[in-house]
Amino acid sequence: MASSSRDSKALDLSVVIPCYNEEAILWGAVVELHEGLKTLNRSFEILISENGSKDDTRAIAEKLSRAYPEVRAVTSDEPNYGKALRRGIEAAKGRFVLCEEIDLCDLDFHKRALTILDAGEADMVVGSKAHPQAHDERPVTRRAATMVMNGLLRVMLGFKGTDTHGLKAFDRVKLTNTVQRCVVDKDLFASELVIRAERYGVRVVEIPIQIHEKRPPSIHLFKRVPNVLKNLAKLVYVVRIRNR
């Protein structure tokens, strides 16, 4: 039987979920995820990393943390996906960290990724939306943006995989140095984490996922472009020129 609490010193899993303006789906998604994680028969925690929401997301996250011992709320004052993801990872206590999206909460990915990690076949598992066997049901503009971004990462940073952003699972201790060395935030932190893992010889495995979003993105796609390009330029400078 799974047992877990926010004070546990030997948690198996930490599920990190960055959240921004998610009042409409946060409660239901976390309750459903909590019930699903209980079926894995592992100790776990769910970290809701709220960042600068203008709605009731923060209040709901705090209410969830009071309702469920396994849920913790981490907050920051600015809308910053990468910063929220990083803060959640750094606050995690589990042996394995699973980076989730509130509109996905893909228990099937968790099971498949944990099987690989348990077997010692990889230190990081990336759920790829662009894998040949993946089923990406997002709007065509979102799929195109993923293809363009991954193409830029391959050309400019030597990325060898098919996807960097979204679902991930990894050995927390083995990725600690990689997380600490990351220099960008916003949407590019997740990509830098995977790219640096490749560069540092971390054993990375991709598995296909099926993705169907429960709601439109909380920040419009085209509003992200300036920050993405700015952080991409910074990352190219640090990795390619300064070789850090």
Buried (B, 14 or more C-beta within 10 A) or exposed (E): EBEBEBEBEEBBBBBBBBBBBBBBBBBEBBBEBBEBBBEBEBBBBBBBBBBBBEBBBBBBBBBBBEEBBBBBBBBBEEBBBBBBBBBBBBBBBBBBBBBBBBBBBBBEBBEBBBEBBEEEEBBBBBBBBBBEEBEBEBEEEBBEBBEEBBEBBBEBBEBEBBBBBBBBBBBBEBBEEBBEBBBBBBBBBBBBBBBBBBBEEBBBBBBBBBBEEBEEBBBEBEEBEEBBEEBBEBBBEBBEEEEE
